[in-house]
Amino acid sequence: MTTINLILNILWLIFCGIWMAIAYAVAALVCFILIITIPFGIASLRIAGYVLWPFGRTTVERRDAGAPSFIGNVLWVIFAGWWLALGHLFTSIPLFLSIIGIPFGWANLKLIPISLMPLGREIIETDRGEFARTW
């Protein structure tokens, strides 16, 4: 991890990362309590880790994800994804209002698609490269 990624992650953690990670952890806890939604809880915790420390990492679609991931994402959007996406949207507004927070506001908006469709995605390091993965 580069020094700039470390600095960006620390600032992100202070301004919005911790709050959004807590929201994902709450969603995971609800999913774990309902038992049948445990796979959604696991995905939520995975995304919480990414939201907590996003710089230097990215998400890519898994080629082996198929119809079950799509169906799971539809259910996820209905029950949890929409309010997590709203959390990213509402968190980005005060960041955009401050000059220094504009890059973090954009980063928050870029996390909305991941909050809506977390299944069938994998988190990788950016230095590894999107196309460096061997299937």
C-alpha positions in Angstrom: 0.0 0.0 0.0 1.3 3.4 -0.9 1.6 6.3 1.4 -1.1 8.3 -0.4 -3.5 5.3 -0.1 -2.8 5.2 3.6 -3.4 8.9 4.1 -6.6 8.7 2.0 -7.9 5.7 4.0 -7.2 7.4 7.3 -9.1 10.5 6.2 -11.9 8.4 4.7 -12.2 6.4 8.0 -12.5 9.6 10.0 -15.0 11.4 7.7 -17.3 8.6 6.5 -15.8 5.1 6.5 -16.6 4.2 10.1 -20.2 5.2 9.8 -20.9 3.4 6.6 -19.0 0.3 7.9 -21.3 0.3 11.0 -24.3 0.5 8.7 -23.1 -2.6 6.8 -22.4 -4.4 10.1 -25.9 -3.7 11.3 -27.3 -5.0 8.0 -25.1 -8.1 8.5 -26.3 -8.6 12.0 -30.0 -8.5 10.9 -29.2 -11.0 8.2 -27.5 -13.3 10.7 -30.5 -13.1 13.0 -32.8 -14.1 10.2 -30.7 -17.3 9.6 -31.9 -17.9 6.0 -30.2 -14.6 5.0 -26.7 -15.6 6.4 -25.1 -15.4 2.9 -26.3 -11.8 2.6 -24.7 -11.1 6.0 -21.4 -12.5 4.9 -21.5 -10.3 1.8 -22.4 -7.3 3.9 -19.4 -7.9 6.2 -17.2 -8.3 3.2 -18.4 -5.0 1.8 -18.1 -3.4 5.3 -14.4 -4.2 5.2 -14.1 -2.6 1.8 -16.1 0.5 2.8 -13.9 0.8 5.9 -10.6 0.9 4.0 -11.4 1.3 0.2 -8.3 3.1 -1.3 -5.9 0.7 -2.8 -8.6 -1.9 -3.5 -11.4 -2.3 -6.0 -14.2 -4.7 -6.9 -14.5 -6.8 -9.9 -17.3 -9.0 -11.1 -16.8 -12.7 -10.7 -17.1 -14.7 -13.9 -18.5 -17.7 -12.1 -21.4 -15.7 -10.6 -24.6 -16.6 -12.3 -28.4 -16.6 -11.8 -28.2 -17.2 -8.0 -26.2 -14.1 -7.5 -28.6 -12.1 -9.7 -31.6 -13.4 -7.7 -29.8 -12.7 -4.4 -28.9 -9.2 -5.5 -32.6 -8.5 -6.3 -33.6 -9.7 -2.8 -30.7 -7.7 -1.4 -31.9 -4.5 -3.1 -35.4 -5.0 -1.8 -34.4 -5.6 1.9 -31.1 -3.8 2.6 -29.4 -2.4 -0.5 -31.6 0.6 -1.0 -31.1 2.1 2.5 -27.3 1.4 2.3 -27.3 3.2 -1.1 -29.2 6.1 0.5 -26.6 6.2 3.3 -23.8 6.6 0.7 -25.8 9.3 -1.0 -26.6 11.2 2.2 -23.0 10.9 3.4 -21.7 12.3 0.1 -23.8 15.5 0.4 -21.9 17.2 3.3 -18.6 15.9 1.7 -19.5 17.7 -1.5 -20.3 20.9 0.4 -16.8 21.1 1.7 -14.0 21.6 -0.8 -11.7 19.1 0.8 -14.3 16.4 0.9 -15.2 16.4 -2.8 -13.0 13.4 -3.7 -14.5 11.5 -0.8 -18.0 12.5 -2.0 -17.2 11.0 -5.4 -15.8 7.8 -3.7 -19.1 7.5 -1.8 -21.1 7.8 -5.0 -18.9 5.1 -6.6 -19.8 2.7 -3.7 -23.6 3.0 -4.5 -23.6 0.3 -7.2 -21.7 -2.1 -4.9 -24.1 -1.4 -2.0 -27.0 -2.3 -4.4 -25.5 -5.4 -5.9 -22.8 -6.9 -3.6 -23.2 -10.6 -4.6 -21.1 -11.8 -7.5 -18.3 -9.3 -6.8 -14.8 -9.8 -5.5 -12.6 -7.3 -3.7 -9.0 -7.2 -5.0 -5.9 -5.0 -4.5 -5.5 -2.4 -7.2 -1.8 -3.1 -7.6 -2.7 -6.7 -8.5 -4.8 -5.3 -11.4 -8.2 -6.2 -12.6 -7.0 -8.5 -15.4 -4.1 -10.1 -13.4 -6.5 -12.6 -11.9 -6.2 -16.1 -13.2 -9.4 -18.0 -13.7 
